[in-house]
Amino acid sequence: IYRQNEQSFIDLLNKVRNNQLDAEDYQWLNSRYKYGLQPQEQEQYITLSTHNSRADQINQQALQHLAEKSFLFKAEIIGDFSEKAFPVDEELLLKKGAQVMFVKNDKGEDRRFFNGKLGIVEEISDENIQIRFAGEEELLDLEKETWRNIRYQYNKAKDSIEEEELGTFSQYPIRLAWAITIHKSQGLTFDKAIIDAGA
């Protein structure tokens, strides 16, 4: 609730957490229920689901519906980098029109993207991906990012902590994002979300 500033919503979230909902609260929640909502692409809704398999299914179905050429981008892994620690998919399948979410903050001066920001693949080729953000004219030329697997050790002689790079993982810092799990959405902010808590 720390990201919220609307007191009535904060109160409702506290009631949900404490299992203290009354009839009026249920009515308020149910007023947000829109059965069979089919959002338009430009609205950039994201579905929050309970399981990875459901999020993957939604993403794959949405990708298949795009009548565009597919492009596969494989990560470059050097040295020791555990599969469990992969920050994004090792193989990223994209098409023009795909809704994507950034998984890292932009480290450049302009800071054009952040972890959780949604965008649309506007142009794509084997060597180039351009992303369009809602309400922004200029396209972003996407670049690969490199994540490092680092081991830290204490150097007693120098009384300092030293780092050793064991391996690296390089890939575009995005994932398909018509849907993600509720777990992966923690700490992120979305303007429009569909919550699929069915399971």
Rosetta constraint file for C-alpha pairs under 8 A:
AtomPair CA 1 CA 10 HARMONIC 6.10 0.50
AtomPair CA 1 CA 13 HARMONIC 7.10 0.50
AtomPair CA 4 CA 9 HARMONIC 7.64 0.50
AtomPair CA 4 CA 10 HARMONIC 6.62 0.50
AtomPair CA 5 CA 10 HARMONIC 7.33 0.50
AtomPair CA 6 CA 10 HARMONIC 6.29 0.50
AtomPair CA 7 CA 11 HARMONIC 6.06 0.50
AtomPair CA 8 CA 12 HARMONIC 6.24 0.50
AtomPair CA 9 CA 13 HARMONIC 6.17 0.50
AtomPair CA 10 CA 14 HARMONIC 6.28 0.50
AtomPair CA 11 CA 15 HARMONIC 6.25 0.50
AtomPair CA 12 CA 16 HARMONIC 6.26 0.50
AtomPair CA 12 CA 21 HARMONIC 7.73 0.50
AtomPair CA 12 CA 25 HARMONIC 7.00 0.50
AtomPair CA 13 CA 17 HARMONIC 6.20 0.50
AtomPair CA 14 CA 18 HARMONIC 6.10 0.50
AtomPair CA 15 CA 19 HARMONIC 5.78 0.50
AtomPair CA 15 CA 20 HARMONIC 4.77 0.50
AtomPair CA 15 CA 21 HARMONIC 5.50 0.50
AtomPair CA 16 CA 20 HARMONIC 6.26 0.50
AtomPair CA 16 CA 21 HARMONIC 6.13 0.50
AtomPair CA 21 CA 25 HARMONIC 5.65 0.50
AtomPair CA 21 CA 26 HARMONIC 6.73 0.50
AtomPair CA 22 CA 26 HARMONIC 6.44 0.50
AtomPair CA 23 CA 27 HARMONIC 6.20 0.50
AtomPair CA 24 CA 28 HARMONIC 6.23 0.50
AtomPair CA 25 CA 29 HARMONIC 6.24 0.50
AtomPair CA 26 CA 30 HARMONIC 5.98 0.50
AtomPair CA 27 CA 31 HARMONIC 6.13 0.50
AtomPair CA 28 CA 32 HARMONIC 7.20 0.50
AtomPair CA 29 CA 33 HARMONIC 7.25 0.50
AtomPair CA 39 CA 43 HARMONIC 6.56 0.50
AtomPair CA 39 CA 44 HARMONIC 7.86 0.50
AtomPair CA 39 CA 45 HARMONIC 6.79 0.50
AtomPair CA 40 CA 44 HARMONIC 7.51 0.50
AtomPair CA 41 CA 45 HARMONIC 7.87 0.50
AtomPair CA 42 CA 134 HARMONIC 7.73 0.50
AtomPair CA 43 CA 192 HARMONIC 7.83 0.50
AtomPair CA 44 CA 99 HARMONIC 7.53 0.50
AtomPair CA 44 CA 118 HARMONIC 7.37 0.50
AtomPair CA 44 CA 119 HARMONIC 7.97 0.50
AtomPair CA 44 CA 178 HARMONIC 7.96 0.50
AtomPair CA 44 CA 192 HARMONIC 7.00 0.50
AtomPair CA 45 CA 178 HARMONIC 7.06 0.50
AtomPair CA 45 CA 191 HARMONIC 7.76 0.50
AtomPair CA 45 CA 192 HARMONIC 4.88 0.50
AtomPair CA 45 CA 193 HARMONIC 5.26 0.50
AtomPair CA 45 CA 194 HARMONIC 6.84 0.50
AtomPair CA 46 CA 177 HARMONIC 6.56 0.50
AtomPair CA 46 CA 178 HARMONIC 5.03 0.50
AtomPair CA 46 CA 179 HARMONIC 5.29 0.50
AtomPair CA 46 CA 180 HARMONIC 7.45 0.50
AtomPair CA 46 CA 190 HARMONIC 7.75 0.50
AtomPair CA 46 CA 192 HARMONIC 6.58 0.50
AtomPair CA 46 CA 193 HARMONIC 4.89 0.50
AtomPair CA 46 CA 194 HARMONIC 6.10 0.50
AtomPair CA 47 CA 55 HARMONIC 7.71 0.50
AtomPair CA 47 CA 178 HARMONIC 6.14 0.50
AtomPair CA 47 CA 179 HARMONIC 4.35 0.50
AtomPair CA 47 CA 180 HARMONIC 6.43 0.50
AtomPair CA 47 CA 193 HARMONIC 5.69 0.50
AtomPair CA 47 CA 194 HARMONIC 4.53 0.50
AtomPair CA 47 CA 195 HARMONIC 5.74 0.50
AtomPair CA 47 CA 196 HARMONIC 6.66 0.50
AtomPair CA 48 CA 55 HARMONIC 7.56 0.50
AtomPair CA 48 CA 179 HARMONIC 5.79 0.50
AtomPair CA 48 CA 180 HARMONIC 5.36 0.50
AtomPair CA 48 CA 181 HARMONIC 5.28 0.50
AtomPair CA 48 CA 182 HARMONIC 5.15 0.50
AtomPair CA 48 CA 185 HARMONIC 7.38 0.50
AtomPair CA 48 CA 193 HARMONIC 6.90 0.50
AtomPair CA 48 CA 194 HARMONIC 6.09 0.50
AtomPair CA 48 CA 195 HARMONIC 4.85 0.50
AtomPair CA 48 CA 196 HARMONIC 5.83 0.50
AtomPair CA 48 CA 197 HARMONIC 7.78 0.50
AtomPair CA 49 CA 54 HARMONIC 6.57 0.50
AtomPair CA 49 CA 55 HARMONIC 6.03 0.50
AtomPair CA 49 CA 179 HARMONIC 7.04 0.50
AtomPair CA 49 CA 180 HARMONIC 6.30 0.50
AtomPair CA 49 CA 181 HARMONIC 4.75 0.50
AtomPair CA 49 CA 182 HARMONIC 5.62 0.50
AtomPair CA 49 CA 195 HARMONIC 6.30 0.50
AtomPair CA 49 CA 196 HARMONIC 4.78 0.50
AtomPair CA 49 CA 197 HARMONIC 5.83 0.50
AtomPair CA 50 CA 54 HARMONIC 7.49 0.50
AtomPair CA 50 CA 181 HARMONIC 5.54 0.50
AtomPair CA 50 CA 182 HARMONIC 5.79 0.50
AtomPair CA 50 CA 183 HARMONIC 7.63 0.50
AtomPair CA 50 CA 196 HARMONIC 6.97 0.50
AtomPair CA 50 CA 197 HARMONIC 5.70 0.50
AtomPair CA 50 CA 198 HARMONIC 7.65 0.50
AtomPair CA 50 CA 199 HARMONIC 6.51 0.50
AtomPair CA 51 CA 55 HARMONIC 6.53 0.50
AtomPair CA 51 CA 181 HARMONIC 5.90 0.50
AtomPair CA 51 CA 199 HARMONIC 7.93 0.50
AtomPair CA 52 CA 56 HARMONIC 5.98 0.50
AtomPair CA 52 CA 180 HARMONIC 7.25 0.50
AtomPair CA 52 CA 181 HARMONIC 5.92 0.50
AtomPair CA 53 CA 57 HARMONIC 6.07 0.50
AtomPair CA 54 CA 58 HARMONIC 6.26 0.50
AtomPair CA 55 CA 59 HARMONIC 6.18 0.50
AtomPair CA 55 CA 178 HARMONIC 7.98 0.50
AtomPair CA 55 CA 179 HARMONIC 4.95 0.50
AtomPair CA 55 CA 180 HARMONIC 5.15 0.50
AtomPair CA 55 CA 181 HARMONIC 6.20 0.50
AtomPair CA 56 CA 60 HARMONIC 6.03 0.50
AtomPair CA 56 CA 179 HARMONIC 7.39 0.50
AtomPair CA 56 CA 180 HARMONIC 7.73 0.50
AtomPair CA 57 CA 61 HARMONIC 6.10 0.50
AtomPair CA 58 CA 62 HARMONIC 6.17 0.50
AtomPair CA 58 CA 178 HARMONIC 6.84 0.50
AtomPair CA 58 CA 179 HARMONIC 6.26 0.50
AtomPair CA 59 CA 63 HARMONIC 6.12 0.50
AtomPair CA 59 CA 176 HARMONIC 6.30 0.50
AtomPair CA 59 CA 177 HARMONIC 6.71 0.50
AtomPair CA 59 CA 178 HARMONIC 5.54 0.50
AtomPair CA 59 CA 179 HARMONIC 6.05 0.50
AtomPair CA 60 CA 64 HARMONIC 6.11 0.50
AtomPair CA 61 CA 65 HARMONIC 6.34 0.50
AtomPair CA 62 CA 66 HARMONIC 6.90 0.50
AtomPair CA 62 CA 178 HARMONIC 7.27 0.50
AtomPair CA 63 CA 94 HARMONIC 7.61 0.50
AtomPair CA 63 CA 95 HARMONIC 7.17 0.50
AtomPair CA 63 CA 98 HARMONIC 6.44 0.50
AtomPair CA 66 CA 95 HARMONIC 7.26 0.50
AtomPair CA 66 CA 96 HARMONIC 7.77 0.50
AtomPair CA 66 CA 97 HARMONIC 6.98 0.50
AtomPair CA 66 CA 98 HARMONIC 7.69 0.50
AtomPair CA 68 CA 95 HARMONIC 5.95 0.50
AtomPair CA 68 CA 96 HARMONIC 6.20 0.50
AtomPair CA 69 CA 95 HARMONIC 6.00 0.50
AtomPair CA 69 CA 96 HARMONIC 7.48 0.50
AtomPair CA 70 CA 93 HARMONIC 6.64 0.50
AtomPair CA 70 CA 94 HARMONIC 5.74 0.50
AtomPair CA 70 CA 95 HARMONIC 4.97 0.50
AtomPair CA 71 CA 93 HARMONIC 5.69 0.50
AtomPair CA 71 CA 94 HARMONIC 5.33 0.50
AtomPair CA 71 CA 95 HARMONIC 6.26 0.50
AtomPair CA 71 CA 124 HARMONIC 7.84 0.50
AtomPair CA 71 CA 125 HARMONIC 7.12 0.50
AtomPair CA 71 CA 126 HARMONIC 6.63 0.50
AtomPair CA 72 CA 91 HARMONIC 6.64 0.50
AtomPair CA 72 CA 92 HARMONIC 5.65 0.50
AtomPair CA 72 CA 93 HARMONIC 4.54 0.50
AtomPair CA 72 CA 94 HARMONIC 6.50 0.50
AtomPair CA 73 CA 91 HARMONIC 5.72 0.50
AtomPair CA 73 CA 92 HARMONIC 5.06 0.50
AtomPair CA 73 CA 93 HARMONIC 6.44 0.50
AtomPair CA 73 CA 126 HARMONIC 7.94 0.50
AtomPair CA 73 CA 171 HARMONIC 7.80 0.50
AtomPair CA 74 CA 90 HARMONIC 5.82 0.50
AtomPair CA 74 CA 91 HARMONIC 4.60 0.50
AtomPair CA 74 CA 92 HARMONIC 6.39 0.50
AtomPair CA 74 CA 171 HARMONIC 7.12 0.50
AtomPair CA 75 CA 89 HARMONIC 7.91 0.50
AtomPair CA 75 CA 90 HARMONIC 5.05 0.50
AtomPair CA 75 CA 91 HARMONIC 6.35 0.50
AtomPair CA 75 CA 169 HARMONIC 6.66 0.50
AtomPair CA 75 CA 170 HARMONIC 5.44 0.50
AtomPair CA 75 CA 171 HARMONIC 4.76 0.50
AtomPair CA 76 CA 168 HARMONIC 7.95 0.50
AtomPair CA 76 CA 169 HARMONIC 5.82 0.50
AtomPair CA 76 CA 170 HARMONIC 5.09 0.50
AtomPair CA 76 CA 171 HARMONIC 6.77 0.50
AtomPair CA 77 CA 81 HARMONIC 7.07 0.50
AtomPair CA 77 CA 167 HARMONIC 7.38 0.50
AtomPair CA 77 CA 168 HARMONIC 5.78 0.50
AtomPair CA 77 CA 169 HARMONIC 4.66 0.50
AtomPair CA 77 CA 170 HARMONIC 6.50 0.50
AtomPair CA 78 CA 167 HARMONIC 5.34 0.50
AtomPair CA 78 CA 168 HARMONIC 5.24 0.50
AtomPair CA 78 CA 169 HARMONIC 6.64 0.50
AtomPair CA 79 CA 166 HARMONIC 6.07 0.50
AtomPair CA 79 CA 167 HARMONIC 4.17 0.50
AtomPair CA 79 CA 168 HARMONIC 6.60 0.50
AtomPair CA 80 CA 149 HARMONIC 7.26 0.50
AtomPair CA 80 CA 166 HARMONIC 5.35 0.50
AtomPair CA 80 CA 167 HARMONIC 4.49 0.50
AtomPair CA 80 CA 168 HARMONIC 7.32 0.50
AtomPair CA 81 CA 85 HARMONIC 7.04 0.50
AtomPair CA 81 CA 86 HARMONIC 7.57 0.50
AtomPair CA 81 CA 149 HARMONIC 6.03 0.50
AtomPair CA 81 CA 166 HARMONIC 7.30 0.50
AtomPair CA 81 CA 167 HARMONIC 5.36 0.50
AtomPair CA 81 CA 168 HARMONIC 6.34 0.50
AtomPair CA 81 CA 169 HARMONIC 6.91 0.50
AtomPair CA 82 CA 86 HARMONIC 6.84 0.50
AtomPair CA 86 CA 90 HARMONIC 7.27 0.50
AtomPair CA 86 CA 169 HARMONIC 7.41 0.50
AtomPair CA 87 CA 103 HARMONIC 7.67 0.50
AtomPair CA 87 CA 147 HARMONIC 7.84 0.50
AtomPair CA 88 CA 103 HARMONIC 7.65 0.50
AtomPair CA 88 CA 171 HARMONIC 7.54 0.50
AtomPair CA 88 CA 173 HARMONIC 6.93 0.50
AtomPair CA 88 CA 174 HARMONIC 6.98 0.50
AtomPair CA 88 CA 175 HARMONIC 6.56 0.50
AtomPair CA 89 CA 175 HARMONIC 7.34 0.50
AtomPair CA 90 CA 171 HARMONIC 7.57 0.50
AtomPair CA 92 CA 175 HARMONIC 7.44 0.50
AtomPair CA 94 CA 98 HARMONIC 6.47 0.50
AtomPair CA 94 CA 176 HARMONIC 7.92 0.50
AtomPair CA 95 CA 121 HARMONIC 7.07 0.50
AtomPair CA 95 CA 124 HARMONIC 7.15 0.50
AtomPair CA 96 CA 120 HARMONIC 7.88 0.50
AtomPair CA 96 CA 121 HARMONIC 5.15 0.50
AtomPair CA 96 CA 122 HARMONIC 5.66 0.50
AtomPair CA 96 CA 123 HARMONIC 5.93 0.50
AtomPair CA 96 CA 124 HARMONIC 6.11 0.50
AtomPair CA 97 CA 120 HARMONIC 5.73 0.50
AtomPair CA 97 CA 121 HARMONIC 5.09 0.50
AtomPair CA 97 CA 122 HARMONIC 6.01 0.50
AtomPair CA 98 CA 120 HARMONIC 5.58 0.50
AtomPair CA 98 CA 121 HARMONIC 5.33 0.50
AtomPair CA 98 CA 176 HARMONIC 7.07 0.50
AtomPair CA 99 CA 118 HARMONIC 6.99 0.50
AtomPair CA 99 CA 119 HARMONIC 5.84 0.50
AtomPair CA 99 CA 120 HARMONIC 4.65 0.50
AtomPair CA 99 CA 121 HARMONIC 6.61 0.50
AtomPair CA 99 CA 176 HARMONIC 5.99 0.50
AtomPair CA 99 CA 177 HARMONIC 5.45 0.50
AtomPair CA 99 CA 178 HARMONIC 5.97 0.50
AtomPair CA 100 CA 118 HARMONIC 5.69 0.50
AtomPair CA 100 CA 119 HARMONIC 5.42 0.50
AtomPair CA 100 CA 120 HARMONIC 6.04 0.50
AtomPair CA 100 CA 121 HARMONIC 7.28 0.50
AtomPair CA 100 CA 174 HARMONIC 6.09 0.50
AtomPair CA 100 CA 175 HARMONIC 5.41 0.50
AtomPair CA 100 CA 176 HARMONIC 4.47 0.50
AtomPair CA 100 CA 177 HARMONIC 4.61 0.50
AtomPair CA 100 CA 178 HARMONIC 7.31 0.50
AtomPair CA 101 CA 115 HARMONIC 7.63 0.50
AtomPair CA 101 CA 116 HARMONIC 5.62 0.50
AtomPair CA 101 CA 117 HARMONIC 5.47 0.50
AtomPair CA 101 CA 118 HARMONIC 4.49 0.50
AtomPair CA 101 CA 119 HARMONIC 6.33 0.50
AtomPair CA 101 CA 174 HARMONIC 5.32 0.50
AtomPair CA 101 CA 175 HARMONIC 5.48 0.50
AtomPair CA 101 CA 176 HARMONIC 6.37 0.50
AtomPair CA 101 CA 177 HARMONIC 5.38 0.50
AtomPair CA 102 CA 113 HARMONIC 7.09 0.50
AtomPair CA 102 CA 114 HARMONIC 6.38 0.50
AtomPair CA 102 CA 115 HARMONIC 5.16 0.50
AtomPair CA 102 CA 116 HARMONIC 5.34 0.50
AtomPair CA 102 CA 117 HARMONIC 5.48 0.50
AtomPair CA 102 CA 118 HARMONIC 6.64 0.50
AtomPair CA 102 CA 173 HARMONIC 5.73 0.50
AtomPair CA 102 CA 174 HARMONIC 4.40 0.50
AtomPair CA 102 CA 175 HARMONIC 6.69 0.50
AtomPair CA 103 CA 114 HARMONIC 7.35 0.50
AtomPair CA 103 CA 115 HARMONIC 4.56 0.50
AtomPair CA 103 CA 116 HARMONIC 6.05 0.50
AtomPair CA 103 CA 173 HARMONIC 5.56 0.50
AtomPair CA 103 CA 174 HARMONIC 5.62 0.50
AtomPair CA 103 CA 175 HARMONIC 7.30 0.50
AtomPair CA 104 CA 113 HARMONIC 7.97 0.50
AtomPair CA 104 CA 114 HARMONIC 5.84 0.50
AtomPair CA 104 CA 115 HARMONIC 4.48 0.50
AtomPair CA 104 CA 116 HARMONIC 7.78 0.50
AtomPair CA 104 CA 173 HARMONIC 6.11 0.50
AtomPair CA 104 CA 174 HARMONIC 7.94 0.50
AtomPair CA 105 CA 111 HARMONIC 7.43 0.50
AtomPair CA 105 CA 113 HARMONIC 5.99 0.50
AtomPair CA 105 CA 114 HARMONIC 3.92 0.50
AtomPair CA 105 CA 115 HARMONIC 5.09 0.50
AtomPair CA 106 CA 110 HARMONIC 7.95 0.50
AtomPair CA 106 CA 111 HARMONIC 4.92 0.50
AtomPair CA 106 CA 112 HARMONIC 6.29 0.50
AtomPair CA 106 CA 113 HARMONIC 5.30 0.50
AtomPair CA 106 CA 114 HARMONIC 5.81 0.50
AtomPair CA 107 CA 111 HARMONIC 6.29 0.50
AtomPair CA 112 CA 140 HARMONIC 7.85 0.50
AtomPair CA 113 CA 117 HARMONIC 6.17 0.50
AtomPair CA 115 CA 188 HARMONIC 7.40 0.50
AtomPair CA 116 CA 185 HARMONIC 7.88 0.50
AtomPair CA 116 CA 188 HARMONIC 5.63 0.50
AtomPair CA 116 CA 189 HARMONIC 6.99 0.50
AtomPair CA 116 CA 190 HARMONIC 7.76 0.50
AtomPair CA 118 CA 133 HARMONIC 7.04 0.50
AtomPair CA 118 CA 177 HARMONIC 7.46 0.50
AtomPair CA 119 CA 131 HARMONIC 6.02 0.50
AtomPair CA 119 CA 132 HARMONIC 5.57 0.50
AtomPair CA 119 CA 133 HARMONIC 4.79 0.50
AtomPair CA 119 CA 134 HARMONIC 7.02 0.50
AtomPair CA 120 CA 131 HARMONIC 5.48 0.50
AtomPair CA 120 CA 132 HARMONIC 5.19 0.50
AtomPair CA 120 CA 133 HARMONIC 6.59 0.50
AtomPair CA 121 CA 129 HARMONIC 6.96 0.50
AtomPair CA 121 CA 130 HARMONIC 5.99 0.50
AtomPair CA 121 CA 131 HARMONIC 4.70 0.50
AtomPair CA 121 CA 132 HARMONIC 6.38 0.50
AtomPair CA 122 CA 129 HARMONIC 7.76 0.50
AtomPair CA 122 CA 130 HARMONIC 5.62 0.50
AtomPair CA 122 CA 131 HARMONIC 5.39 0.50
AtomPair CA 122 CA 132 HARMONIC 5.79 0.50
AtomPair CA 122 CA 139 HARMONIC 7.87 0.50
AtomPair CA 123 CA 128 HARMONIC 7.71 0.50
AtomPair CA 123 CA 129 HARMONIC 5.87 0.50
AtomPair CA 123 CA 130 HARMONIC 5.05 0.50
AtomPair CA 123 CA 131 HARMONIC 7.16 0.50
AtomPair CA 124 CA 128 HARMONIC 5.60 0.50
AtomPair CA 124 CA 129 HARMONIC 4.56 0.50
AtomPair CA 124 CA 130 HARMONIC 6.36 0.50
AtomPair CA 125 CA 129 HARMONIC 6.52 0.50
AtomPair CA 128 CA 141 HARMONIC 7.34 0.50
AtomPair CA 128 CA 142 HARMONIC 7.31 0.50
AtomPair CA 129 CA 141 HARMONIC 6.13 0.50
AtomPair CA 129 CA 142 HARMONIC 5.50 0.50
AtomPair CA 129 CA 143 HARMONIC 7.93 0.50
AtomPair CA 130 CA 139 HARMONIC 5.97 0.50
AtomPair CA 130 CA 140 HARMONIC 5.32 0.50
AtomPair CA 130 CA 141 HARMONIC 4.70 0.50
AtomPair CA 130 CA 142 HARMONIC 5.80 0.50
AtomPair CA 131 CA 139 HARMONIC 5.52 0.50
AtomPair CA 131 CA 140 HARMONIC 5.01 0.50
AtomPair CA 131 CA 141 HARMONIC 6.68 0.50
AtomPair CA 131 CA 142 HARMONIC 6.91 0.50
AtomPair CA 132 CA 136 HARMONIC 7.18 0.50
AtomPair CA 132 CA 137 HARMONIC 7.79 0.50
AtomPair CA 132 CA 138 HARMONIC 7.34 0.50
AtomPair CA 132 CA 139 HARMONIC 5.07 0.50
AtomPair CA 132 CA 140 HARMONIC 6.57 0.50
AtomPair CA 133 CA 137 HARMONIC 7.94 0.50
AtomPair CA 133 CA 139 HARMONIC 7.38 0.50
AtomPair CA 142 CA 172 HARMONIC 7.30 0.50
AtomPair CA 143 CA 172 HARMONIC 6.32 0.50
AtomPair CA 144 CA 170 HARMONIC 6.34 0.50
AtomPair CA 144 CA 171 HARMONIC 5.02 0.50
AtomPair CA 144 CA 172 HARMONIC 4.26 0.50
AtomPair CA 144 CA 173 HARMONIC 6.56 0.50
AtomPair CA 145 CA 170 HARMONIC 5.52 0.50
AtomPair CA 145 CA 171 HARMONIC 5.67 0.50
AtomPair CA 145 CA 172 HARMONIC 5.87 0.50
AtomPair CA 145 CA 173 HARMONIC 6.08 0.50
AtomPair CA 146 CA 168 HARMONIC 6.47 0.50
AtomPair CA 146 CA 169 HARMONIC 5.53 0.50
AtomPair CA 146 CA 170 HARMONIC 4.25 0.50
AtomPair CA 146 CA 171 HARMONIC 6.70 0.50
AtomPair CA 147 CA 168 HARMONIC 5.59 0.50
AtomPair CA 147 CA 169 HARMONIC 5.18 0.50
AtomPair CA 147 CA 170 HARMONIC 6.36 0.50
AtomPair CA 148 CA 165 HARMONIC 6.68 0.50
AtomPair CA 148 CA 166 HARMONIC 7.64 0.50
AtomPair CA 148 CA 167 HARMONIC 5.99 0.50
AtomPair CA 148 CA 168 HARMONIC 4.53 0.50
AtomPair CA 148 CA 169 HARMONIC 6.54 0.50
AtomPair CA 149 CA 165 HARMONIC 5.89 0.50
AtomPair CA 149 CA 166 HARMONIC 5.48 0.50
AtomPair CA 149 CA 167 HARMONIC 5.12 0.50
AtomPair CA 149 CA 168 HARMONIC 5.92 0.50
AtomPair CA 150 CA 163 HARMONIC 6.25 0.50
AtomPair CA 150 CA 164 HARMONIC 5.51 0.50
AtomPair CA 150 CA 165 HARMONIC 4.55 0.50
AtomPair CA 150 CA 166 HARMONIC 5.72 0.50
AtomPair CA 150 CA 167 HARMONIC 7.37 0.50
AtomPair CA 151 CA 163 HARMONIC 5.66 0.50
AtomPair CA 151 CA 164 HARMONIC 5.18 0.50
AtomPair CA 151 CA 165 HARMONIC 6.46 0.50
AtomPair CA 151 CA 166 HARMONIC 6.87 0.50
AtomPair CA 152 CA 161 HARMONIC 6.54 0.50
AtomPair CA 152 CA 162 HARMONIC 5.64 0.50
AtomPair CA 152 CA 163 HARMONIC 4.48 0.50
AtomPair CA 152 CA 164 HARMONIC 6.31 0.50
AtomPair CA 153 CA 161 HARMONIC 5.63 0.50
AtomPair CA 153 CA 162 HARMONIC 5.29 0.50
AtomPair CA 153 CA 163 HARMONIC 6.32 0.50
AtomPair CA 153 CA 164 HARMONIC 7.89 0.50
AtomPair CA 154 CA 159 HARMONIC 7.15 0.50
AtomPair CA 154 CA 160 HARMONIC 5.89 0.50
AtomPair CA 154 CA 161 HARMONIC 4.56 0.50
AtomPair CA 154 CA 162 HARMONIC 6.17 0.50
AtomPair CA 155 CA 159 HARMONIC 5.57 0.50
AtomPair CA 155 CA 160 HARMONIC 5.34 0.50
AtomPair CA 155 CA 161 HARMONIC 5.97 0.50
AtomPair CA 155 CA 162 HARMONIC 6.62 0.50
AtomPair CA 156 CA 160 HARMONIC 6.92 0.50
AtomPair CA 180 CA 184 HARMONIC 6.53 0.50
AtomPair CA 180 CA 185 HARMONIC 6.90 0.50
AtomPair CA 181 CA 185 HARMONIC 6.35 0.50
AtomPair CA 182 CA 186 HARMONIC 6.64 0.50
AtomPair CA 185 CA 189 HARMONIC 7.92 0.50
